[in-house]
């Protein structure tokens, strides 16, 4: 993931994300497989702005779609009523940032 260009790449290609999608994916990657709550994502990605669950869901959908198009080994998992996590070789994702 390249934060500056908002690009993610993998064995299947590359995709560009919106600023919000990059922020969401970065939060999930930085958590290294631990659950990130919906409220935590809202605070980290939008700050004090009021954000609906629907808005978060739409951005999560965009992140999932992009991740699926670049890699089959990276999975985003929803934990109903709690939040999200990324299951993957997180270190490999972080290394591509360099």
C-alpha positions in Angstrom: 0.0 0.0 0.0 1.3 3.4 -1.0 -0.3 6.1 1.2 1.0 9.0 -0.9 -0.5 7.8 -4.1 -3.5 6.0 -2.5 -2.6 2.8 -4.4 -2.7 -0.8 -3.3 -1.1 -3.5 -5.3 -0.7 -7.2 -5.2 -0.2 -10.3 -7.4 -3.5 -9.5 -9.3 -2.8 -5.9 -10.1 -3.3 -2.5 -8.5 -6.2 -0.3 -7.5 -6.6 3.3 -6.4 -8.6 4.2 -3.3 -10.3 7.3 -2.0 -8.6 9.1 0.9 -11.2 7.7 3.3 -10.7 4.1 2.0 -7.0 4.5 2.4 -7.5 5.6 6.0 -9.8 2.7 6.8 -7.4 0.1 5.2 -4.4 1.6 7.0 -6.2 1.4 10.4 -7.1 -2.2 9.7 -3.5 -3.1 8.6 -2.0 -1.3 11.5 -4.1 -3.4 13.9 -2.3 -6.5 12.6 -5.2 -8.9 12.7 -6.9 -7.5 15.8 -10.5 -6.3 15.8 -11.1 -2.6 15.0 -14.4 -1.5 16.2 -16.8 0.5 14.0 -16.6 3.5 16.5 -12.8 3.4 16.4 -12.7 3.4 12.6 -15.1 6.4 12.6 -12.9 8.3 15.1 -9.7 7.5 13.3 -10.9 8.2 9.8 -13.4 11.0 10.2 -12.4 12.5 13.6 -15.2 14.4 15.3 -17.4 14.5 12.2 -20.8 12.7 12.5 -20.7 9.6 10.4 -23.5 7.1 9.8 -23.0 3.4 9.9 -24.3 3.3 6.3 -21.4 5.6 5.2 -18.9 3.4 7.0 -20.4 0.3 5.4 -20.2 1.9 1.9 -16.5 2.7 2.4 -15.8 -0.8 3.8 -17.5 -2.2 0.7 -15.1 -0.2 -1.5 -12.1 -1.3 0.4 -13.1 -4.9 0.2 -13.7 -4.7 -3.5 -10.3 -3.2 -4.1 -8.5 -5.7 -1.9 -10.2 -8.6 -3.7 -9.0 -7.3 -7.0 -5.3 -7.2 -6.0 -4.9 -10.2 -3.8 -6.6 -13.5 -2.9 -4.6 -13.9 0.3 -5.9 -10.8 2.0 -9.3 -11.1 3.6 -11.4 -8.5 5.4 -13.6 -10.0 8.0 -16.7 -8.5 9.7 -17.5 -9.3 13.3 -21.2 -8.7 13.5 -22.1 -5.7 15.7 -18.4 -5.2 16.6 -16.1 -4.2 13.8 -13.7 -5.4 11.2 -10.3 -7.0 10.9 -7.8 -7.9 8.1 -6.6 -11.5 8.0 -3.5 -11.7 5.8 0.2 -11.5 5.6 0.0 -8.0 7.1 3.7 -7.5 7.1 3.8 -8.0 3.3 1.2 -5.3 2.9 3.2 -2.9 5.0 6.5 -3.7 3.1 5.0 -2.6 -0.2 4.5 0.8 1.3 8.3 1.5 1.2 
